[in-house]
Amino acid sequence: MAPLLDELAALRAYLRDREADGSDFLFVSQKGGRLHRSQFFRVFQAIAEAAGLSAEKRHPHALISSTMVYVRTSDVQASEAVQAALMGAF
């Protein structure tokens, strides 16, 4: 499944073009403070609707599920990692 955008490039462009405001937060409110999760949710839903996404994809968790395609861990890899961690603990 190919991404719709090059997310990393988009994030870099956002950070490059964002006005320096001295904030440690990635997304800030209009007042310059942190963007509360409920505000982010409303903004995300409005943009997703404007983009024509179906109702079930108008949720920030949809980003996570599409990202998981790139970070898939196989059962074998997970089992090997657990075994190595347990062996290192004892």
N, C-alpha and C positions, 0 to 999 in steps of 0.2 A: 504494500500500500504506500503510494508516494504521498508526501506531505503537500498540503495546499500551498504552503509558504516555506521559505527557508527560515524557520523560526529563529535560529541563532543570528542570522543576518538581520532579521527584523528587530530583534532585541538590541543588537549592537547599534543599529541605526537610531533606535529610540533613545538609547543612552547617550549617543553622540549628539543628537539634536536637542535633547532635554536641557532646559535652562538649569544652570548650576544654582541649586537652592539650599545647599548645605544639608540636605536630608539624607538619611541612610536608607530611606524607604524607596522601593522600586516605583511604586505608584503612590502618588500623593493626592490629597483632596484639593479642591479649589482654594482652600484656606492655607494650604501648604503642609498640613499634618498628614499622618498616615491615612490611607484610604481604608475605611472600615470594610470588613468582608461583605456586609449587606449592601454597601454602596457599590463595591466591585461587582457583586452579583447582579444588581439592577443594570449597571452599565453593560456588563457582559450580555445579559439577556436582550437588551435593546439592540446592541450591535449584531448579535446572532440572528435576531429577527429581521433586521434590515438586510443582512446578508442572505436571507432566505433559508436559513437552517431550519430543519424540522424541530418541533417542540421538544422532542426527546434529546436533541443535541444542543439545546439552549441552556446548558448548565456547564459551569467550569470543569466538572468532572469529566466531561467529554474530551477535554484537553488531555487529561491524564490517561484515558484509555487509548487515545491515538499515540501518545508518547510511549506507552508500554510496548508498542510494536517494535520500537527500537532498542528496548532494554530487556527483551525476553531472556529469561533464564530457563534453561531446560531442566527437567527433573534430574537428569544425570549431574549437571553442574551444581544444582542445589544440594543434592545428596553428597557430592564430593566436598562441597564447602562445609556442610554440617559435620561430616566425618573429620575433616581437617581441624575444624574448630574444637570438636570434642577431644580429639587426640592431643591437641595443644593444651587443653585445659587440665589434663591429667598427667 
